[in-house]
Amino acid sequence: QQPVQSPQAVILREGEDAVINCSSSKALYSVHWYRQKHGEAPVFLMILLKGGEQKGHDKISASFNEKKQQSSLYLTASQLSYSGTYFCGTQGGNTPLVFGKGTRLSVIA
Amino acid sequence: GAVVSQHPSWVICKSGTSVKIECRSLDFQATTMFWYRQFPKQSLMLMATSNEGSKATYEQGVEKDKFLINHASLTLSTLTVTSAHPEDSSFYICSARRTGWDNSPLHFGNGTRLTVT
């Protein structure tokens, strides 16, 4: 079942922060986050496997609340290069990755 | 590491013809590969799971006789769109996961943009 992402779109000025949420009606085994630039393939950002897990790289981090069946992606001090569509992918046990509808992020100068 | 090569990058074909798209894992083995389709400004929709040495598993609503999948080796899966029609025009993306690494991320090919005229 497709996870629900919010917001659908967001516009930021450089340096501003954003949060993208991903929730599922089913128990989650893992949550994957990807960013896709227009006309390109998705690029892996990070994967969260355990409830309560948080991780990050540079100024992008994510958390996974297993009990609430949701994950959030945090973008801090956004840069122009952060623009793109962010997808969360969820997996419930031994099932393929199912992607949300995406959140379109636009960072402007 | 973990490079997935997809070929061709784009193809234009006439209605009624068939098109084959290849997906190769270059530096790892992938027992399982996944084929996604993406329409403009929409999400990646899983079409089928390709299993090496056995039949593919298709998602509901995906015609298995139209989208033929062959996973002949641990590094190659092919998707053939048979009797293509304009409504099949889309961005097709394959992905693969290292064999035995169930918790690892999916590695995506660069996609194939199919245009059926």
Backbone of each chain as ProteinMPNN parsed JSONL, in Angstrom:
{"seq_chain_A": "QQPVQSPQAVILREGEDAVINCSSSKALYSVHWYRQKHGEAPVFLMILLKGGEQKGHDKISASFNEKKQQSSLYLTASQLSYSGTYFCGTQGGNTPLVFGKGTRLSVIA", "coords_chain_A": {"N_chain_A": [[0.838, -1.181, 0.0], [0.504, 2.221, -0.82], [2.598, 4.655, 0.679], [1.826, 7.742, 2.399], [2.732, 10.966, 1.6], [3.65, 14.171, 2.87], [4.376, 17.683, 2.873], [2.748, 18.087, -0.39], [4.083, 19.777, -2.029], [6.666, 22.218, -1.71], [8.069, 25.434, -1.289], [11.12, 26.955, -0.802], [13.333, 29.455, 0.513], [16.813, 29.896, 0.022], [18.714, 28.592, 2.672], [16.623, 28.234, 4.41], [14.639, 25.925, 6.407], [13.157, 22.637, 6.062], [10.597, 20.149, 6.426], [9.706, 16.913, 5.576], [7.162, 14.605, 5.527], [6.272, 11.142, 5.938], [3.984, 8.632, 5.917], [2.444, 5.521, 6.86], [-0.181, 3.108, 6.519], [0.298, 0.616, 7.196], [2.314, -1.73, 9.092], [5.743, -1.0, 9.257], [8.823, -2.081, 7.884], [11.109, -1.002, 6.948], [12.289, 2.245, 5.951], [12.944, 4.15, 3.137], [14.635, 6.875, 1.686], [14.648, 8.967, -1.166], [15.914, 11.206, -3.674], [14.886, 12.873, -6.559], [15.898, 14.404, -9.498], [14.651, 16.418, -12.15], [13.933, 14.488, -14.969], [15.862, 12.644, -14.405], [17.179, 9.642, -12.826], [16.095, 8.356, -9.623], [17.942, 9.183, -6.679], [19.609, 7.651, -4.066], [19.179, 8.566, -0.665], [19.004, 7.97, 2.167], [18.497, 5.206, 4.458], [16.304, 3.846, 6.842], [16.076, 1.597, 9.444], [15.363, 0.751, 11.961], [13.012, 1.196, 14.587], [12.812, 4.368, 16.056], [15.208, 5.1, 15.114], [17.563, 7.496, 13.988], [19.221, 9.329, 11.515], [21.722, 11.015, 9.586], [23.161, 13.088, 6.999], [25.464, 15.448, 6.073], [23.476, 18.198, 5.864], [21.065, 16.98, 5.869], [18.719, 14.978, 7.348], [17.023, 12.194, 8.936], [14.247, 10.587, 10.546], [12.71, 7.764, 12.163], [9.742, 6.629, 13.201], [8.655, 3.91, 14.425], [6.418, 2.923, 15.771], [4.424, 4.76, 15.237], [4.352, 4.397, 12.613], [5.643, 6.039, 10.742], [7.848, 8.337, 9.042], [10.2, 11.019, 8.966], [11.783, 13.477, 6.998], [14.391, 15.729, 7.292], [15.44, 18.821, 6.211], [17.98, 20.986, 6.474], [18.966, 24.382, 6.523], [18.664, 24.925, 3.692], [19.912, 24.349, 0.371], [20.403, 25.442, -3.029], [20.849, 23.191, -4.535], [19.313, 21.29, -3.343], [16.882, 21.172, -4.487], [14.242, 19.354, -6.006], [12.357, 16.3, -6.411], [11.249, 14.568, -3.664], [11.091, 11.291, -2.563], [9.618, 8.928, -0.427], [10.142, 5.543, 0.337], [8.6, 2.616, 1.274], [8.745, -0.421, 3.113], [7.318, -3.435, 3.991], [8.272, -5.907, 5.745], [9.035, -8.79, 3.85], [8.607, -7.546, 1.242], [8.262, -5.756, -1.873], [9.709, -2.485, -2.427], [7.639, 0.27, -1.971], [6.676, 3.339, -3.267], [5.894, 6.661, -2.129], [3.83, 9.445, -3.286], [5.473, 11.537, -3.655], [7.27, 14.585, -2.851], [7.515, 17.769, -3.957], [10.2, 19.818, -3.952], [11.287, 23.105, -4.04], [13.965, 25.202, -4.125], [14.767, 28.502, -3.818], [16.768, 31.34, -4.712]], "CA_chain_A": [[0.0, 0.0, 0.0], [1.339, 3.396, -1.023], [2.678, 5.573, 1.814], [1.326, 9.099, 2.157], [3.73, 11.991, 1.852], [3.178, 15.553, 2.994], [3.402, 18.247, 1.932], [2.919, 17.686, -1.786], [5.077, 20.671, -2.612], [7.113, 23.282, -0.819], [9.041, 26.374, -1.857], [11.969, 27.508, 0.246], [14.457, 30.313, 0.147], [18.094, 29.338, 0.474], [18.968, 28.763, 4.093], [15.462, 27.846, 5.221], [14.526, 24.507, 6.74], [11.92, 21.979, 5.64], [10.345, 18.794, 6.913], [8.831, 16.115, 4.712], [6.648, 13.474, 6.288], [5.898, 9.939, 5.206], [3.276, 7.762, 6.849], [1.889, 4.311, 6.264], [-1.254, 2.48, 7.286], [0.76, -0.736, 7.53], [3.562, -1.803, 9.845], [6.889, -0.791, 8.382], [10.068, -2.789, 8.152], [12.158, -0.029, 6.673], [11.901, 3.425, 5.175], [14.028, 4.621, 2.282], [14.411, 8.214, 1.128], [15.335, 9.225, -2.429], [15.658, 12.496, -4.319], [14.919, 12.755, -8.017], [15.926, 15.631, -10.276], [13.826, 16.292, -13.351], [14.508, 13.725, -16.077], [16.925, 11.75, -13.951], [16.772, 8.55, -11.95], [16.166, 8.688, -8.2], [19.226, 8.991, -6.012], [19.417, 7.221, -2.684], [19.616, 9.479, 0.384], [19.271, 7.184, 3.361], [17.57, 4.147, 4.808], [16.101, 3.698, 8.276], [15.654, 0.219, 9.653], [14.88, 0.443, 13.313], [12.185, 2.204, 15.235], [13.579, 5.284, 16.888], [16.486, 5.417, 14.471], [17.741, 8.777, 13.335], [20.523, 9.44, 10.902], [21.818, 12.176, 8.718], [24.385, 13.31, 6.238], [25.507, 16.891, 5.824], [22.378, 18.893, 6.539], [19.836, 16.236, 5.632], [18.603, 13.905, 8.328], [15.711, 11.554, 8.931], [13.892, 9.807, 11.724], [11.755, 6.686, 11.876], [8.922, 6.278, 14.35], [8.065, 2.623, 14.028], [5.091, 2.762, 16.375], [3.488, 5.616, 14.512], [4.435, 4.002, 11.198], [5.953, 7.207, 9.945], [9.215, 8.817, 8.999], [10.314, 12.414, 8.552], [13.06, 13.898, 6.416], [14.661, 17.11, 7.702], [16.413, 19.521, 5.376], [18.393, 22.152, 7.234], [19.746, 25.39, 5.78], [18.567, 24.387, 2.334], [20.752, 24.883, -0.706], [19.752, 25.346, -4.339], [21.006, 21.812, -5.018], [18.331, 20.42, -2.698], [15.646, 21.155, -5.286], [13.927, 18.08, -6.643], [11.22, 15.613, -5.81], [11.677, 13.616, -2.651], [10.207, 10.141, -2.42], [9.898, 7.925, 0.574], [9.78, 4.198, -0.073], [8.408, 1.812, 2.475], [8.806, -1.863, 2.93], [6.76, -4.13, 5.139], [8.743, -7.283, 5.71], [9.611, -9.264, 2.596], [7.794, -7.02, 0.146], [9.004, -4.75, -2.637], [9.631, -1.101, -1.991], [6.529, 1.027, -2.561], [6.985, 4.75, -3.116], [4.851, 7.664, -1.992], [3.623, 10.25, -4.491], [6.556, 12.5, -3.789], [7.154, 15.976, -2.393], [8.325, 18.602, -4.847], [10.87, 20.883, -3.212], [11.955, 24.116, -4.864], [14.739, 26.15, -3.336], [15.048, 29.68, -4.634], [17.809, 32.23, -4.151]], "C_chain_A": [[0.881, 1.241, 0.0], [1.384, 4.283, 0.22], [2.215, 6.972, 1.405], [2.398, 10.106, 2.541], [3.061, 13.356, 1.998], [4.355, 16.458, 3.334], [3.639, 17.731, 0.512], [4.001, 18.524, -2.445], [5.447, 21.736, -1.596], [8.149, 24.131, -1.537], [9.812, 27.0, -0.713], [12.927, 28.531, -0.338], [15.723, 29.639, 0.668], [18.288, 29.619, 1.959], [17.809, 28.376, 4.987], [15.421, 26.334, 5.423], [13.198, 23.953, 6.228], [11.826, 20.597, 6.26], [9.373, 18.112, 5.958], [8.441, 14.866, 5.486], [6.182, 12.337, 5.391], [5.206, 9.011, 6.195], [2.614, 6.605, 6.119], [0.782, 3.762, 7.142], [-0.858, 1.066, 7.702], [2.036, -0.65, 8.35], [4.735, -1.745, 8.879], [8.121, -1.564, 8.85], [11.253, -1.856, 7.947], [11.588, 1.13, 5.88], [13.13, 3.907, 4.411], [13.658, 6.006, 1.761], [15.275, 8.415, -0.115], [15.008, 10.64, -2.886], [15.804, 12.297, -5.829], [14.908, 14.145, -8.647], [15.149, 15.368, -11.57], [14.559, 15.532, -14.458], [15.608, 12.756, -15.688], [16.356, 10.634, -13.083], [16.837, 8.999, -10.492], [17.548, 8.385, -7.63], [18.971, 8.693, -4.545], [19.957, 8.259, -1.712], [19.969, 8.712, 1.649], [18.177, 6.167, 3.603], [17.493, 4.047, 6.327], [15.469, 2.343, 8.533], [15.013, -0.034, 11.006], [14.018, 1.566, 13.853], [13.042, 3.077, 16.134], [14.89, 5.705, 16.248], [16.444, 6.815, 13.864], [19.112, 8.769, 12.687], [20.534, 10.63, 9.974], [23.14, 12.223, 7.999], [24.383, 14.754, 5.788], [24.331, 17.525, 6.555], [21.032, 18.239, 6.235], [19.804, 15.07, 6.609], [17.195, 13.34, 8.28], [15.512, 10.79, 10.215], [12.826, 8.797, 11.344], [11.026, 6.35, 13.17], [8.132, 5.032, 13.986], [6.637, 2.467, 14.545], [4.039, 3.575, 15.627], [3.497, 5.32, 13.02], [4.689, 5.222, 10.326], [7.431, 7.574, 10.037], [9.197, 10.274, 8.552], [11.718, 12.677, 8.034], [13.239, 15.38, 6.725], [15.753, 17.693, 6.811], [16.73, 20.845, 6.065], [19.224, 23.079, 6.372], [19.824, 25.007, 4.306], [19.452, 25.133, 1.335], [19.989, 24.713, -2.026], [19.776, 23.909, -4.86], [20.006, 20.85, -4.38], [17.042, 20.312, -3.519], [15.468, 19.816, -5.976], [12.69, 17.496, -6.008], [11.736, 14.533, -4.874], [10.622, 12.518, -2.515], [10.609, 9.333, -1.192], [9.426, 6.582, 0.009], [9.658, 3.354, 1.18], [8.339, 0.335, 2.136], [8.262, -2.521, 4.182], [7.178, -5.581, 5.098], [9.325, -7.622, 4.343], [8.755, -8.837, 1.399], [8.616, -5.998, -0.624], [8.819, -3.357, -2.056], [8.498, -0.4, -2.725], [6.769, 2.501, -2.255], [5.737, 5.599, -2.903], [4.772, 8.499, -3.253], [4.671, 11.332, -4.671], [6.224, 13.871, -3.238], [8.09, 16.802, -3.248], [8.885, 19.774, -4.061], [11.566, 21.826, -4.185], [12.661, 25.079, -3.936], [15.114, 27.308, -4.241], [16.05, 30.59, -3.913], [17.189, 33.418, -3.436]], "O_chain_A": [[1.875, 1.311, 0.723], [0.337, 4.632, 0.765], [2.216, 7.328, 0.227], [2.906, 10.098, 3.662], [2.057, 13.654, 1.351], [5.265, 16.019, 4.037], [4.614, 17.026, 0.252], [4.739, 18.046, -3.306], [4.647, 22.105, -0.737], [8.986, 23.627, -2.285], [9.221, 27.516, 0.235], [13.282, 28.481, -1.516], [15.683, 28.898, 1.65], [18.057, 30.73, 2.435], [17.985, 28.206, 6.194], [16.075, 25.573, 4.71], [12.245, 24.697, 5.992], [12.834, 19.964, 6.575], [8.345, 18.678, 5.587], [9.293, 14.163, 6.029], [5.76, 12.542, 4.252], [5.795, 8.645, 7.212], [2.274, 6.693, 4.94], [0.803, 3.928, 8.362], [-1.571, 0.402, 8.455], [2.748, 0.354, 8.318], [4.714, -2.367, 7.816], [8.404, -1.675, 10.043], [12.251, -1.911, 8.665], [10.55, 1.015, 5.228], [14.214, 4.051, 4.976], [12.5, 6.268, 1.435], [16.461, 8.086, -0.128], [13.969, 11.2, -2.536], [16.729, 11.635, -6.299], [14.027, 14.959, -8.369], [15.019, 14.226, -12.011], [15.674, 15.895, -14.835], [16.215, 12.119, -16.548], [15.2, 10.682, -12.663], [17.569, 9.935, -10.169], [18.222, 7.447, -8.055], [18.214, 9.394, -3.874], [21.058, 8.777, -1.9], [21.094, 8.793, 2.143], [17.086, 6.247, 3.038], [18.51, 4.154, 7.013], [14.461, 1.985, 7.925], [14.203, -0.949, 11.154], [14.275, 2.743, 13.6], [13.889, 2.583, 16.879], [15.6, 6.562, 16.773], [15.435, 7.249, 13.308], [20.067, 8.247, 13.264], [19.49, 11.179, 9.624], [24.092, 11.516, 8.328], [23.416, 15.228, 5.192], [24.224, 17.384, 7.773], [19.987, 18.881, 6.335], [20.744, 14.279, 6.685], [16.295, 13.918, 7.671], [16.466, 10.395, 10.885], [12.13, 8.95, 10.34], [11.627, 5.846, 14.118], [7.09, 5.095, 13.332], [5.764, 1.947, 13.85], [2.913, 3.124, 15.419], [2.741, 5.919, 12.255], [4.034, 5.415, 9.302], [8.145, 7.185, 10.961], [8.286, 10.705, 7.846], [12.704, 12.166, 8.565], [12.352, 16.189, 6.455], [16.839, 17.13, 6.679], [15.864, 21.706, 6.217], [20.072, 22.64, 5.594], [20.904, 24.796, 3.754], [19.696, 26.335, 1.437], [19.043, 23.929, -2.11], [18.847, 23.466, -5.536], [19.869, 19.713, -4.831], [16.209, 19.445, -3.256], [16.428, 19.222, -6.468], [12.052, 18.127, -5.165], [12.555, 13.697, -5.253], [9.429, 12.788, -2.373], [11.791, 9.088, -0.953], [8.427, 6.514, -0.708], [10.531, 3.386, 2.046], [7.94, -0.077, 1.047], [8.685, -2.21, 5.295], [6.504, -6.403, 4.478], [10.035, -6.809, 3.751], [8.251, -9.672, 0.648], [9.567, -5.433, -0.083], [7.888, -3.099, -1.293], [8.407, -0.468, -3.95], [7.035, 2.865, -1.11], [4.665, 5.296, -3.427], [5.55, 8.298, -4.186], [4.745, 11.967, -5.723], [5.061, 14.269, -3.165], [9.299, 16.574, -3.269], [8.139, 20.618, -3.566], [12.337, 21.396, -5.043], [12.042, 25.695, -3.069], [15.707, 27.115, -5.303], [16.152, 30.596, -2.686], [17.91, 34.265, -2.907]]}, "seq_chain_B": "GAVVSQHPSWVICKSGTSVKIECRSLDFQATTMFWYRQFPKQSLMLMATSNEGSKATYEQGVEKDKFLINHASLTLSTLTVTSAHPEDSSFYICSARRTGWDNSPLHFGNGTRLTVT", "coords_chain_B": {"N_chain_B": [[30.759, 1.865, -5.837], [28.104, -0.536, -6.681], [26.632, -0.13, -9.154], [24.131, 0.364, -11.543], [23.27, -0.304, -14.773], [21.34, 0.902, -17.407], [19.78, 0.348, -20.489], [18.263, 1.089, -23.644], [18.828, 4.689, -23.202], [16.857, 6.248, -24.204], [14.092, 5.735, -26.399], [12.376, 5.76, -29.433], [9.556, 4.538, -30.929], [7.401, 2.93, -33.33], [3.859, 2.553, -33.205], [2.67, -0.637, -32.318], [4.997, -2.045, -32.584], [7.719, -3.818, -30.899], [9.693, -3.268, -27.989], [12.8, -3.601, -26.38], [14.233, -3.362, -23.19], [17.184, -3.151, -21.346], [18.642, -4.09, -18.232], [21.34, -3.914, -16.194], [23.342, -5.078, -13.519], [26.341, -3.862, -12.639], [28.543, -4.268, -10.917], [27.812, -5.991, -8.942], [25.903, -8.803, -7.761], [22.535, -9.551, -8.458], [19.844, -11.085, -7.405], [17.266, -10.372, -7.455], [15.466, -7.995, -9.256], [13.833, -4.896, -9.9], [11.177, -3.438, -11.713], [10.062, -0.281, -12.564], [7.604, 2.183, -13.448], [7.18, 5.462, -14.552], [5.091, 8.137, -14.921], [4.828, 11.511, -16.23], [5.48, 13.861, -13.705], [4.58, 12.204, -11.736], [4.566, 9.511, -9.301], [6.933, 6.808, -8.784], [5.882, 3.822, -10.003], [5.589, 0.528, -9.1], [6.014, -2.071, -11.329], [6.726, -4.756, -11.719], [8.388, -7.539, -10.161], [11.431, -8.887, -10.795], [12.772, -12.052, -10.98], [15.657, -13.94, -10.757], [16.063, -16.725, -12.755], [13.469, -17.603, -12.467], [9.876, -17.084, -12.802], [8.63, -13.765, -13.302], [7.126, -11.555, -10.905], [4.16, -9.922, -11.112], [2.632, -6.743, -10.591], [-0.671, -5.826, -9.559], [-2.865, -5.183, -12.203], [-0.968, -4.869, -14.149], [-0.137, -6.013, -17.279], [1.054, -9.124, -17.921], [1.569, -10.384, -20.315], [2.045, -8.371, -21.993], [4.127, -6.882, -21.001], [6.955, -8.257, -20.994], [9.181, -9.987, -18.988], [12.46, -10.983, -18.456], [14.867, -12.66, -16.628], [17.694, -13.634, -16.909], [20.223, -14.009, -15.875], [22.372, -13.414, -13.004], [22.994, -10.804, -13.2], [21.557, -9.499, -15.119], [18.519, -8.242, -16.308], [15.718, -8.102, -18.423], [13.238, -6.054, -19.95], [10.582, -6.308, -22.044], [8.523, -4.471, -24.027], [5.733, -5.3, -25.556], [4.029, -5.006, -28.687], [3.695, -2.153, -28.642], [1.909, 0.806, -27.658], [0.752, 4.222, -27.957], [-0.088, 4.958, -25.357], [1.639, 3.586, -23.765], [3.851, 5.063, -23.616], [6.313, 6.327, -21.573], [8.431, 6.744, -18.655], [10.67, 4.362, -17.927], [12.103, 2.611, -15.312], [14.657, 0.662, -13.929], [15.633, -1.202, -11.047], [17.917, -2.505, -8.61], [18.952, -4.752, -6.051], [21.566, -5.762, -3.954], [22.274, -9.197, -3.876], [21.141, -11.035, -1.159], [21.24, -8.935, 0.554], [18.94, -7.789, 2.073], [18.172, -5.532, 3.432], [19.338, -3.423, 2.236], [19.763, -0.409, 0.241], [17.887, 0.331, -2.771], [19.363, 0.322, -5.947], [19.286, 2.385, -8.657], [18.837, 2.255, -12.214], [19.519, 4.56, -14.94], [17.205, 4.981, -16.24], [14.782, 4.658, -18.913], [13.438, 6.43, -21.485], [10.548, 5.995, -23.102], [8.954, 6.554, -26.117], [6.11, 6.226, -27.933], [4.967, 6.35, -31.141]], "CA_chain_B": [[30.218, 0.583, -6.27], [26.666, -0.686, -6.815], [26.199, 0.593, -10.344], [23.134, -0.288, -12.379], [23.28, 0.284, -16.114], [20.099, 0.644, -18.127], [19.983, 0.673, -21.906], [18.815, 2.401, -24.0], [18.379, 5.821, -22.399], [15.58, 6.664, -24.788], [13.743, 5.039, -27.624], [11.14, 6.169, -30.112], [9.152, 3.435, -31.787], [6.069, 3.06, -33.925], [2.816, 1.767, -32.579], [2.587, -2.013, -32.783], [6.305, -2.704, -32.518], [8.171, -4.208, -29.56], [10.908, -2.6, -27.523], [13.466, -4.297, -25.279], [15.052, -2.52, -22.316], [18.085, -3.976, -20.556], [19.078, -3.584, -16.933], [22.484, -4.716, -15.744], [24.086, -4.682, -12.326], [27.709, -3.947, -13.163], [29.577, -4.694, -9.97], [27.258, -6.832, -7.891], [24.904, -9.752, -8.231], [21.181, -9.184, -8.03], [18.86, -12.135, -7.64], [15.992, -9.711, -7.676], [15.461, -6.647, -9.808], [12.487, -4.335, -9.909], [10.87, -2.531, -12.824], [9.116, 0.768, -12.228], [7.181, 3.071, -14.53], [6.874, 6.782, -14.006], [4.5, 9.113, -15.831], [5.28, 12.855, -15.859], [5.074, 14.467, -12.44], [3.957, 11.224, -10.858], [5.485, 8.69, -8.535], [7.413, 5.565, -9.391], [4.931, 2.753, -9.738], [6.18, -0.781, -9.309], [5.339, -2.895, -12.333], [6.972, -6.182, -11.515], [9.615, -7.983, -9.525], [12.101, -9.842, -11.678], [13.5, -13.038, -10.186], [16.596, -14.717, -11.557], [15.785, -18.146, -12.906], [12.054, -17.955, -12.297], [8.946, -16.122, -13.398], [8.493, -12.471, -12.642], [5.891, -11.307, -10.152], [3.592, -8.681, -11.63], [1.69, -6.017, -9.743], [-2.046, -5.838, -10.041], [-3.144, -4.239, -13.279], [0.107, -4.883, -15.144], [-0.337, -7.174, -18.155], [2.307, -9.864, -18.04], [1.81, -10.745, -21.708], [2.454, -7.171, -22.698], [5.422, -6.48, -20.449], [7.668, -9.516, -20.783], [10.39, -9.816, -18.198], [13.361, -12.13, -18.44], [15.996, -12.427, -15.715], [18.442, -14.829, -17.293], [21.442, -14.178, -15.096], [22.378, -12.64, -11.753], [23.337, -9.408, -13.462], [20.814, -8.95, -16.256], [17.079, -8.408, -16.456], [15.219, -7.35, -19.577], [11.811, -5.773, -20.041], [10.161, -6.113, -23.432], [7.181, -3.934, -24.198], [5.273, -5.877, -26.817], [2.939, -4.301, -29.362], [3.606, -0.879, -27.916], [0.93, 1.8, -28.088], [1.09, 5.542, -27.396], [-0.32, 5.032, -23.902], [2.774, 2.95, -23.086], [4.923, 6.047, -23.525], [6.568, 6.6, -20.158], [9.807, 6.614, -18.196], [10.797, 3.05, -17.292], [13.321, 2.582, -14.504], [14.9, -0.591, -13.235], [16.458, -1.078, -9.844], [18.432, -3.785, -8.144], [19.488, -4.808, -4.69], [22.573, -6.82, -3.834], [21.77, -10.491, -3.411], [21.397, -11.321, 0.247], [21.243, -7.708, 1.336], [17.54, -7.402, 2.03], [17.956, -4.216, 4.019], [20.146, -2.417, 1.554], [18.961, 0.444, -0.648], [17.777, -0.01, -4.181], [20.209, 1.092, -6.848], [18.489, 2.595, -9.855], [19.407, 2.597, -13.497], [19.215, 5.938, -15.31], [15.879, 5.068, -16.84], [14.597, 4.643, -20.371], [12.241, 7.183, -21.87], [9.922, 5.369, -24.268], [7.935, 7.332, -26.818], [5.474, 5.429, -28.971], [4.281, 7.281, -32.062]], "C_chain_B": [[28.712, 0.627, -6.415], [26.119, 0.129, -7.973], [25.213, -0.264, -11.14], [23.08, 0.441, -13.716], [22.003, -0.092, -16.837], [20.27, 1.149, -19.563], [18.765, 0.276, -22.718], [18.311, 3.496, -23.06], [17.044, 6.336, -22.911], [15.355, 5.883, -26.064], [12.421, 5.58, -28.133], [10.76, 5.033, -31.049], [7.745, 3.68, -32.316], [5.09, 2.141, -33.208], [2.771, 0.366, -33.181], [3.901, -2.766, -32.736], [6.658, -3.029, -31.069], [9.488, -3.537, -29.237], [11.483, -3.373, -26.349], [14.344, -3.324, -24.506], [15.89, -3.447, -21.44], [18.49, -3.288, -19.256], [20.176, -4.5, -16.417], [23.054, -4.172, -14.441], [25.553, -4.924, -12.653], [28.714, -4.517, -12.179], [29.012, -5.461, -8.78], [26.223, -7.768, -8.507], [23.542, -9.389, -7.643], [20.215, -10.297, -8.406], [17.518, -11.53, -8.016], [16.209, -8.321, -8.237], [14.013, -6.184, -9.904], [12.329, -3.403, -11.102], [9.766, -1.562, -12.395], [8.764, 1.551, -13.492], [6.799, 4.401, -13.89], [6.319, 7.678, -15.104], [4.885, 10.502, -15.342], [4.645, 13.355, -14.573], [4.328, 13.489, -11.53], [5.016, 10.373, -10.175], [5.979, 7.5, -9.351], [6.451, 4.455, -9.006], [5.576, 1.414, -10.069], [5.353, -1.567, -10.31], [5.484, -4.366, -11.998], [8.29, -6.389, -10.804], [10.197, -9.088, -10.38], [12.979, -10.767, -10.847], [14.378, -13.901, -11.083], [16.213, -16.185, -11.586], [14.338, -18.555, -12.699], [11.174, -16.852, -12.877], [8.888, -14.832, -12.595], [7.162, -12.399, -11.9], [5.367, -9.943, -10.556], [2.633, -8.063, -10.626], [0.306, -6.024, -10.395], [-2.234, -4.785, -11.121], [-2.073, -4.188, -14.344], [-0.014, -6.171, -15.963], [0.986, -7.9, -18.385], [2.601, -10.275, -19.482], [2.264, -9.546, -22.53], [3.852, -6.725, -22.26], [6.169, -7.757, -20.054], [8.97, -9.265, -20.05], [11.167, -11.122, -18.198], [14.567, -11.801, -17.571], [16.907, -13.645, -15.837], [19.697, -15.064, -16.469], [21.365, -13.294, -13.853], [22.718, -11.174, -11.968], [22.517, -8.776, -14.576], [19.33, -9.281, -16.182], [16.659, -7.585, -17.657], [13.702, -7.203, -19.488], [11.488, -5.534, -21.505], [8.72, -5.637, -23.448], [6.698, -4.41, -25.559], [4.087, -5.087, -27.365], [2.661, -2.96, -28.674], [2.567, 0.053, -28.529], [1.271, 3.138, -27.443], [0.887, 5.646, -25.889], [0.768, 4.339, -23.085], [3.951, 3.905, -22.964], [5.099, 6.454, -22.06], [8.062, 6.53, -19.899], [9.881, 5.295, -17.426], [12.139, 2.985, -16.57], [13.458, 1.215, -13.847], [15.717, -0.306, -11.982], [16.864, -2.46, -9.38], [18.977, -3.648, -6.74], [20.473, -5.966, -4.639], [21.947, -8.099, -3.282], [22.141, -10.707, -1.964], [21.392, -10.105, 1.14], [19.82, -7.142, 1.361], [17.277, -6.004, 2.577], [18.727, -3.11, 3.325], [19.282, -1.587, 0.62], [18.87, -0.141, -2.051], [18.712, 0.891, -4.981], [19.49, 1.164, -8.184], [19.355, 2.764, -11.099], [19.004, 4.023, -13.825], [17.887, 6.094, -16.03], [15.902, 5.044, -18.354], [13.309, 5.389, -20.679], [11.706, 6.597, -23.168], [8.842, 6.289, -24.823], [7.387, 6.485, -27.952], [4.649, 6.354, -29.858], [3.181, 6.584, -32.854]], "O_chain_B": [[28.101, 1.689, -6.29], [25.245, 0.976, -7.79], [25.438, -1.451, -11.374], [22.87, 1.653, -13.77], [21.624, -1.263, -16.879], [20.825, 2.22, -19.807], [18.252, -0.821, -22.498], [17.454, 3.241, -22.214], [16.207, 6.803, -22.139], [16.295, 5.433, -26.719], [11.484, 5.821, -27.372], [11.57, 4.615, -31.877], [7.007, 4.526, -31.811], [5.462, 1.093, -32.68], [2.826, 0.201, -34.4], [3.92, -3.993, -32.838], [5.991, -2.581, -30.137], [10.298, -3.273, -30.126], [10.757, -3.758, -25.433], [15.104, -2.556, -25.096], [15.375, -4.406, -20.864], [18.655, -2.069, -19.2], [19.97, -5.699, -16.229], [23.228, -2.964, -14.279], [25.959, -6.057, -12.914], [29.655, -5.194, -12.592], [29.657, -5.567, -7.736], [25.74, -7.549, -9.618], [23.428, -8.979, -6.487], [19.819, -10.436, -9.563], [16.747, -12.101, -8.788], [17.042, -7.562, -7.741], [13.09, -6.995, -9.98], [13.252, -2.668, -11.452], [8.698, -1.964, -11.933], [9.52, 1.576, -14.464], [6.178, 4.447, -12.828], [6.995, 7.946, -16.097], [5.233, 10.669, -14.173], [3.431, 13.278, -14.386], [3.548, 13.895, -10.669], [6.21, 10.505, -10.445], [5.501, 7.232, -10.454], [6.236, 4.185, -7.824], [6.049, 1.2, -11.185], [4.14, -1.709, -10.155], [4.513, -5.123, -11.992], [9.182, -5.541, -10.836], [9.543, -10.094, -10.655], [13.835, -10.303, -10.093], [13.903, -14.512, -12.04], [16.057, -16.811, -10.538], [14.018, -19.743, -12.752], [11.66, -15.835, -13.372], [9.073, -14.821, -11.378], [6.206, -13.098, -12.235], [6.04, -8.929, -10.37], [1.919, -8.763, -9.908], [0.156, -6.204, -11.603], [-1.813, -3.638, -10.968], [-2.256, -3.516, -15.36], [0.005, -7.274, -15.416], [1.916, -7.348, -18.973], [3.76, -10.492, -19.835], [2.8, -9.697, -23.627], [4.647, -6.249, -23.07], [6.032, -8.261, -18.939], [9.768, -8.42, -20.455], [10.621, -12.202, -17.974], [15.212, -10.771, -17.764], [16.897, -14.548, -15.001], [20.181, -16.192, -16.376], [20.417, -12.529, -13.676], [22.728, -10.391, -11.018], [22.761, -7.626, -14.941], [18.938, -10.436, -16.017], [17.185, -6.495, -17.884], [12.991, -8.093, -19.02], [12.066, -4.647, -22.133], [7.818, -6.311, -22.949], [7.201, -3.97, -26.593], [3.259, -4.571, -26.614], [1.558, -2.687, -28.2], [2.371, 0.085, -29.744], [2.017, 3.17, -26.464], [1.63, 6.362, -25.217], [0.82, 4.483, -21.863], [4.936, 3.6, -22.292], [4.147, 6.871, -21.4], [8.855, 6.288, -20.809], [9.228, 5.135, -16.395], [13.183, 3.272, -17.156], [12.502, 0.682, -13.284], [16.403, 0.712, -11.887], [16.229, -3.458, -9.719], [19.402, -2.576, -6.31], [20.231, -7.024, -5.22], [21.176, -8.059, -2.322], [23.304, -10.581, -1.581], [21.526, -10.227, 2.358], [19.545, -6.122, 0.729], [16.281, -5.369, 2.228], [18.752, -1.975, 3.8], [18.188, -2.011, 0.245], [19.67, -0.987, -2.451], [18.825, 2.086, -4.705], [19.131, 0.142, -8.768], [20.446, 3.333, -11.05], [18.238, 4.638, -13.084], [17.49, 7.203, -16.386], [16.907, 5.366, -18.988], [12.233, 5.029, -20.2], [12.348, 6.698, -24.213], [7.947, 6.737, -24.107], [8.135, 6.072, -28.838], [3.75, 7.05, -29.386], [2.51, 7.218, -33.668]]}, "name": "protein", "num_of_chains": 2, "seq": "QQPVQSPQAVILREGEDAVINCSSSKALYSVHWYRQKHGEAPVFLMILLKGGEQKGHDKISASFNEKKQQSSLYLTASQLSYSGTYFCGTQGGNTPLVFGKGTRLSVIAGAVVSQHPSWVICKSGTSVKIECRSLDFQATTMFWYRQFPKQSLMLMATSNEGSKATYEQGVEKDKFLINHASLTLSTLTVTSAHPEDSSFYICSARRTGWDNSPLHFGNGTRLTVT"}
